[in-house]
Amino acid sequence: MSYAKVLSAGLVGLAGHPVEVEADLAAGLPAVALSGLPDTALHEARDRVRAAIVNSGESWPNRRITVNLLPATLPKFGSGFDVAIALALLAGAGELPLAPLQGVAVLGELGLDGTVRPVRGVLPMVAAAAGAGVARVVVPVANAREAALVPGLRVRAADTLHRLIAYVRDGAPLLEPPEAPPGNEAAGLDLADVSGQLLGRRALEVAAAGGHHLALIGPPGAGKTMLAERLPSILPELDDETSLEVTSVHSIAGTLPPGAPLLRRPPFQAPHHTTSVAALVGGGSGLARPGSLSLAHHGVLFLDECPEFSARALDALRQPLEHGTVLIARSRGTTKYPARIQLVIAANPCPCAKPGGKQFCECAPAVRRRYLGRLSGPLLDRIDVQVNLPPLSAAELLAGGTPNEPSGPVAERVAKARAAAAARWSEGGWRTNARVPGAVLRRSPWRLPNRDTTGLRRLMDSGELSARGFDRVLRLAWTIADLDGRSRPDASDLGEATMLRTGSRP
């Protein structure tokens, strides 16, 4: 037999696609030709596959070999097709039977010694194969636990090409996916470590309960970074659907922690202020890979020392904050990654950043305005909660009588508030108050009485509040009411929401 076909799967962005690997062996000058829009790594597969086959004790077919990857119009990236190509070649040469490979998708990179090495993006690729009707997959041992997350799929693992050949030829057993160790996610930081800052803690709780973006501005040592790092500790765990989404993104990026393929805690990303636009929103040669923005999907993106980020990087956040996705166009195609994040930014009030705050500042007023002016108005307008933190006093730092409230009770209140919001907005498909369109909040039955919104309307008419800011104050008021266990916000809730948004009550 001179023709064989083996099933595999490829990846374009976050979407997996079934791929058929064809091999045709014909008479002629020995050569290997690859077709089907392969990238550079895939072009080099011919050398890896040849060495792996020979070092696994098999003979290399000295024929004119054509390997085609279907569909031919779909770009193919990476080295995950190596094992499928090797099996197709051996089957086409008559060295292996095709029957054991029927309905089986094969993934994996080959080392020169025949070792089957792990690849990125196994979870979305295996899910795509299962969606196409494939019932069995063979993956590298290091990816087996990740592939087993797809329900209704029989997963087997191989550590060497020799073991896989023995399975196809003689029915020798493959490896079972290893069991996940218990307690594989490290404990997070706790709010009990934060001294004082009642305003900051309240802002953090409101932001967590409603999924609102948060800006913390204050002198060094006020606790901005400590508060931001502890936000994931009061957020609810990811459900099955969102957990698979987050895990798929981290699988593509190759950042899954060893032994813990399914991510249940909301991710936390804190890129350095020198981060490039491509590293923040995604990029790279060929087809773009996810950046910090997508790695924080359903979690927290924290930009510490935010004014030090480049203006291009900050402005690149505007559209993803509105739409929850990142669309990256490159010469080889367009990639779409999810980016439904909770943004937290922290900034000093001025360049000198004296610990004592404004009274010790050495900067001229124009310098202070110019420094915070690096945060563009359109970006700040998209941040719901904006609070100025005062310097921490010695009494607050050294208070030892009453312990600070830990994350546990706060997380319980946040979970109840989120459950109330999800039940209220279930017909519209929104799960948090931050996602509810402003038009919905401004019409019956959710429109608040005019007597409660008088101050808010006055701020908007005077230009102190934009239309977007008006809607965001309404969302904050609903979140505050949910935290207090009430069905609708009142004038007091709107006052607190306005204070969290603008720094003063209407």
C-alpha positions in Angstrom: 0.0 0.0 0.0 1.4 3.4 -0.9 -1.3 5.7 0.7 -2.4 6.2 4.3 -4.3 8.7 6.3 -4.2 9.5 10.0 -6.4 11.9 12.0 -4.9 14.7 14.0 -5.9 18.3 15.0 -4.6 21.8 14.6 -5.1 25.2 16.2 -5.8 28.6 14.8 -6.0 31.1 17.7 -8.2 29.6 20.3 -10.2 27.4 17.9 -9.2 23.8 17.3 -9.7 22.1 13.9 -9.7 18.5 12.9 -6.8 17.8 10.4 -6.3 14.7 8.2 -2.6 13.8 7.6 -2.2 12.1 4.3 0.9 10.3 3.1 1.6 9.1 -0.4 4.7 7.0 -1.3 5.5 6.9 -5.0 8.4 5.6 -7.1 11.0 8.2 -7.9 13.9 10.1 -6.5 13.7 9.9 -2.6 12.4 13.2 -1.3 9.7 14.5 1.2 7.3 17.2 0.2 4.9 18.9 2.7 1.7 20.6 1.6 -1.3 22.2 3.3 0.0 25.6 4.4 2.7 24.4 6.9 4.8 26.9 8.9 8.6 26.7 9.4 8.3 24.3 12.4 6.1 22.0 10.4 8.4 22.1 7.4 11.2 20.9 9.7 9.1 17.9 10.7 10.6 15.9 7.8 14.0 15.7 9.5 12.6 15.1 13.0 10.3 12.3 11.7 13.1 10.6 9.7 15.4 10.5 12.7 12.7 9.4 15.1 11.6 6.5 12.8 15.1 5.2 12.3 16.0 5.5 16.0 12.8 3.6 16.9 14.1 0.6 15.0 12.1 1.1 11.8 13.2 1.5 8.2 12.9 4.8 6.4 11.0 4.3 3.1 13.3 5.5 0.4 10.5 6.7 -1.9 9.2 9.9 -3.2 7.0 10.9 -0.2 4.2 13.5 -0.3 2.6 14.5 3.0 -0.6 16.6 2.8 -2.6 18.1 5.6 -6.3 18.6 5.1 -8.0 21.0 4.8 -5.3 22.5 2.7 -6.7 26.0 3.1 -6.3 26.0 6.9 -2.9 27.3 8.1 -1.0 24.7 10.1 1.4 25.7 12.9 3.8 24.0 15.3 5.2 20.5 15.7 2.1 18.7 17.0 1.6 16.8 13.7 5.0 14.9 14.0 3.5 11.7 15.4 0.6 11.6 12.9 3.1 12.1 10.0 5.3 9.3 11.2 2.4 6.8 11.5 1.0 7.8 8.1 4.4 7.3 6.5 4.9 3.8 8.1 1.3 2.8 7.2 1.7 4.0 3.7 4.9 2.0 3.4 3.0 -1.1 4.5 4.8 -1.4 7.9 1.7 -0.7 10.0 -2.0 -1.7 9.6 -4.5 1.1 9.3 -7.4 -0.6 11.2 -6.2 0.3 14.8 -5.9 4.0 13.7 -9.5 4.3 12.4 -11.3 7.0 14.4 -8.2 7.8 16.5 -6.7 11.4 16.6 -3.0 11.5 17.2 -1.1 14.5 18.6 2.5 15.0 19.6 6.0 16.3 18.8 8.8 13.9 18.1 12.4 14.1 19.5 15.2 12.7 17.3 15.4 9.6 19.6 11.7 8.9 19.1 10.5 10.5 22.3 6.9 11.8 22.1 7.1 15.3 23.5 4.2 17.6 24.8 2.7 20.3 22.7 0.7 23.5 23.4 -3.0 23.8 23.0 -3.9 20.2 23.5 -7.2 21.0 25.2 -8.9 23.0 22.4 -7.5 20.6 19.8 -8.8 17.5 21.5 -12.2 19.3 22.1 -12.4 20.0 18.3 -11.6 16.4 17.5 -14.3 15.2 19.9 -16.8 17.7 18.3 -16.0 16.2 14.9 -17.0 12.7 16.1 -13.6 11.3 17.2 -14.0 9.0 20.2 -10.3 8.2 20.9 -7.2 10.3 21.0 -3.5 9.5 21.7 -1.5 12.3 23.2 1.9 12.8 24.9 2.1 11.7 28.5 2.6 15.2 29.7 -0.6 16.3 28.0 -2.8 13.3 28.9 -4.4 14.8 32.1 -5.2 17.9 30.1 -6.8 16.0 27.3 -8.8 13.9 29.7 -10.8 17.1 30.7 -12.8 16.7 27.5 -15.9 14.6 28.5 -16.9 11.5 26.6 -13.4 11.0 25.1 -11.1 8.0 25.6 -7.6 9.3 26.1 -4.4 7.2 25.9 -0.9 8.4 26.2 2.5 7.5 24.6 6.0 8.4 25.8 7.8 7.0 22.7 7.1 6.4 19.1 8.3 2.8 19.6 5.4 2.2 22.2 2.9 3.7 19.7 4.1 1.5 16.9 3.8 -1.6 19.1 0.2 -0.6 19.9 -0.7 -0.2 16.2 1.2 -3.3 15.1 0.7 -5.7 18.0 -2.0 -4.2 20.2 0.4 -3.5 23.0 -1.3 -1.3 25.7 -0.7 2.5 25.8 -0.4 4.5 29.0 -3.4 5.7 31.0 -3.7 9.4 31.9 -2.2 10.0 35.4 -4.6 11.1 38.1 -4.6 14.7 39.2 -3.0 15.2 42.7 -5.3 16.6 45.3 -5.0 20.2 46.4 -3.0 21.2 43.3 -3.7 24.9 43.5 -1.7 27.0 45.9 -3.5 29.1 48.5 -3.8 32.7 47.6 -3.0 35.9 49.5 -5.5 37.0 52.2 -7.1 40.4 52.9 -6.2 39.9 56.6 -2.7 41.1 55.7 -4.0 44.5 54.7 -3.9 47.1 57.5 -6.4 50.0 57.6 -7.6 51.3 54.3 -11.3 50.9 55.0 -12.1 52.8 51.8 -9.8 50.6 49.7 -11.2 47.4 51.2 -14.8 48.6 50.5 -13.8 49.6 46.9 -12.3 46.1 46.4 -15.4 44.3 47.7 -17.7 46.4 45.5 -15.5 45.8 42.5 -15.4 42.0 43.2 -19.2 41.8 43.7 -20.1 43.5 40.5 -17.2 42.7 38.3 -16.2 46.4 38.1 -12.9 47.8 37.0 -10.9 49.5 39.7 -8.4 52.3 39.9 -6.3 52.8 43.1 -4.4 56.1 43.4 -2.3 56.9 46.4 1.3 57.4 47.8 3.8 54.5 48.1 3.0 52.2 51.0 -0.7 53.0 51.1 -1.5 49.4 50.2 -2.5 49.6 46.5 -0.5 46.6 45.4 -1.5 44.5 48.4 -5.2 45.2 47.8 -5.0 44.4 44.1 -3.1 41.1 44.6 -5.8 40.0 47.0 -8.7 40.6 44.7 -8.7 37.0 43.4 -9.0 35.7 46.9 -12.5 37.1 47.2 -13.7 36.2 43.7 -15.8 33.1 43.2 -14.2 30.0 41.7 -14.7 29.5 38.0 -17.5 27.2 36.9 -17.0 24.3 34.4 -17.6 26.4 31.3 -15.4 29.3 32.2 -12.7 27.0 33.7 -12.4 25.2 30.4 -12.1 28.6 28.5 -9.4 29.8 30.8 -7.5 26.5 30.7 -7.6 26.5 26.9 -6.0 30.0 26.7 -3.3 29.0 29.2 -2.8 25.7 27.3 -2.1 27.6 24.1 0.3 29.9 25.8 2.1 27.0 27.5 1.5 28.4 31.0 -0.5 25.6 32.6 1.0 24.7 36.0 2.4 21.1 36.1 0.0 18.6 37.6 -3.0 21.0 37.6 -4.4 21.3 34.1 -7.9 22.6 35.1 -7.7 26.1 36.4 -10.4 26.8 39.0 -9.2 30.0 40.5 -9.5 33.3 38.6 -6.2 34.0 37.0 -4.1 37.0 38.0 -1.7 38.8 35.6 0.6 41.7 36.6 2.8 42.6 33.6 5.7 45.0 34.2 5.3 48.6 33.1 7.9 48.0 30.3 5.7 45.4 28.7 5.2 45.9 24.9 1.8 46.2 23.2 2.2 42.7 21.7 3.0 41.2 25.1 0.0 42.9 26.6 -2.7 42.2 24.0 -1.1 39.4 22.1 1.2 39.1 19.1 4.3 37.3 17.8 5.4 36.1 14.4 3.1 34.1 12.2 -0.2 33.7 14.0 -0.5 35.8 17.2 -0.4 34.2 20.6 -2.4 35.3 23.6 -0.9 38.2 25.7 -1.4 39.1 29.4 -4.9 40.5 28.5 -6.2 37.1 27.4 -4.2 35.2 30.0 -6.3 37.2 32.6 -9.6 36.1 30.9 -12.2 35.7 33.7 -9.7 37.0 36.2 -7.7 40.1 37.1 -5.3 42.2 35.0 -3.3 44.4 37.3 -1.3 47.3 35.9 1.0 48.6 38.7 2.6 52.0 38.2 0.1 52.5 35.4 1.3 55.9 34.3 4.7 54.3 33.4 3.1 52.1 30.8 3.4 53.4 27.2 0.4 55.3 25.9 0.0 52.8 23.0 -0.2 49.9 25.5 -2.8 51.6 27.6 -4.9 52.8 24.6 -4.8 49.3 23.3 -7.0 48.2 26.3 -10.0 50.4 25.3 -11.7 48.1 22.8 -11.1 44.8 24.7 -12.5 46.4 27.9 -15.8 47.1 26.0 -16.1 43.9 23.9 -14.3 41.3 26.0 -12.3 40.0 23.1 -9.0 40.8 21.3 -8.9 40.6 17.5 -5.4 40.6 16.2 -4.8 40.8 12.4 -1.5 39.5 11.0 -0.2 38.6 7.5 -1.0 34.9 8.0 -4.5 35.4 9.4 -6.7 36.9 12.0 -6.8 35.6 15.5 -9.5 36.2 18.1 -8.8 35.6 21.8 -11.2 36.1 24.7 -10.4 38.9 27.1 -13.3 39.3 29.6 -11.2 40.7 32.4 -11.4 42.8 35.5 -8.9 45.6 35.2 -7.2 47.0 38.3 -4.7 49.9 37.9 -2.5 51.5 40.6 -0.8 54.8 40.4 1.2 57.3 42.5 -0.3 60.8 42.5 2.9 62.4 41.2 6.4 61.5 39.9 8.2 62.2 43.3 5.8 59.9 45.1 6.6 61.0 48.6 5.2 58.5 51.2 3.5 61.3 53.2 1.2 62.2 50.4 0.3 65.6 48.9 1.6 67.7 51.8 5.1 66.5 51.2 5.0 66.5 47.4 7.8 68.4 45.7 6.1 68.4 42.2 4.6 71.5 40.7 0.8 71.4 40.0 1.5 71.2 36.3 3.8 68.2 36.8 1.2 66.4 38.9 -1.5 67.0 36.2 0.9 65.9 33.4 1.8 62.7 35.3 -1.7 61.5 35.9 -2.6 62.8 32.4 -0.8 59.8 31.0 -3.9 57.9 32.0 -6.1 58.9 29.1 -9.6 60.2 29.7 -11.2 57.5 27.5 -9.5 54.7 29.5 -10.3 56.2 32.9 -13.9 56.7 31.8 -14.2 52.9 31.4 -13.0 52.3 35.0 -16.0 52.1 37.3 -14.4 52.5 40.7 -11.8 55.3 41.2 -10.6 55.9 44.7 -7.8 57.9 46.2 -6.1 56.1 49.1 -4.7 58.2 52.0 -1.3 57.4 53.5 -1.3 54.7 56.2 -1.0 56.0 59.7 1.2 54.4 62.4 -1.8 53.6 64.5 -3.4 51.7 61.6 -0.2 49.8 60.8 0.5 48.8 64.5 -3.1 48.2 65.6 -3.1 44.8 67.3 -6.5 44.7 69.1 -9.0 43.9 66.4 -7.7 41.6 63.6 -8.3 42.6 60.0 -11.2 40.9 58.3 -9.9 38.0 56.2 -10.9 37.1 52.7 -13.3 34.3 53.6 -16.2 36.4 55.0 -15.7 38.9 52.2 -15.8 36.2 49.6 -19.1 34.9 51.0 -20.7 38.3 50.7 -19.3 38.7 47.2 -20.7 35.3 46.2 -24.2 36.1 47.5 -24.2 39.5 45.7 -23.1 37.8 42.4 -25.8 35.2 42.8 -28.5 37.9 43.3 -27.2 39.8 40.2 -27.1 36.6 38.1 -30.7 35.7 39.1 -31.9 39.2 38.3 -30.3 39.5 34.9 -30.7 35.8 33.9 -33.2 36.7 31.1 -30.6 38.9 29.4 -27.7 36.5 29.9 -25.7 38.8 32.1 -23.9 37.4 35.1 -22.6 40.6 36.8 -23.9 44.1 37.1 -20.9 45.5 35.3 -22.0 43.7 32.1 -25.6 45.1 32.0 -26.1 47.6 29.2 -26.9 51.1 30.5 -30.0 51.3 28.3 -31.5 48.4 30.3 -30.9 50.2 33.6 -32.5 53.4 32.3 -35.8 52.0 31.3 -38.7 50.2 33.1 -38.7 48.1 35.3 -35.1 48.9 36.3 -35.2 52.7 36.0 -34.7 54.3 39.4 -37.0 57.1 40.7 -36.1 60.7 39.6 -35.9 61.8 43.2 -33.0 59.4 43.8 -31.1 60.3 40.6 -31.4 64.1 41.0 -27.8 64.6 42.1 -26.5 62.2 39.4 -28.3 64.1 36.7 -26.9 67.4 38.0 -23.4 66.0 37.7 -24.0 65.0 34.1 -25.5 68.3 33.1 -22.5 70.2 34.6 -20.1 68.0 32.6 -18.6 66.4 35.7 -19.9 63.0 34.6 -20.1 61.5 31.1 -23.0 59.4 29.8 -20.8 56.3 30.2 -20.0 57.5 33.8 -23.7 57.9 34.5 -24.4 54.3 33.6 -21.4 53.1 35.5 -22.7 54.8 38.7 -26.0 53.1 38.2 -24.3 49.7 37.9 -22.3 50.4 41.1 -25.5 51.3 43.0 -27.0 48.0 42.0 -23.9 46.2 43.3 -24.0 48.0 46.6 -27.6 47.1 47.1 -26.8 43.4 46.3 -24.1 43.4 48.9 -26.6 44.8 51.5 -29.2 42.2 50.5 -31.7 44.6 49.1 -33.7 44.2 45.9 -33.2 47.8 44.6 -30.8 50.6 45.2 -31.9 53.8 46.9 -30.5 57.4 47.1 -27.9 56.3 49.7 -26.6 53.6 47.4 -26.3 56.1 44.5 -24.5 58.5 46.8 -21.9 55.9 47.7 -21.6 54.8 44.1 -21.0 58.4 43.0 -18.3 58.7 45.7 -16.6 55.5 44.6 -16.7 56.9 41.0 -15.8 60.6 41.4 -14.4 60.9 45.0 -17.3 62.9 46.3 -21.0 62.6 46.9 -23.5 64.4 44.6 
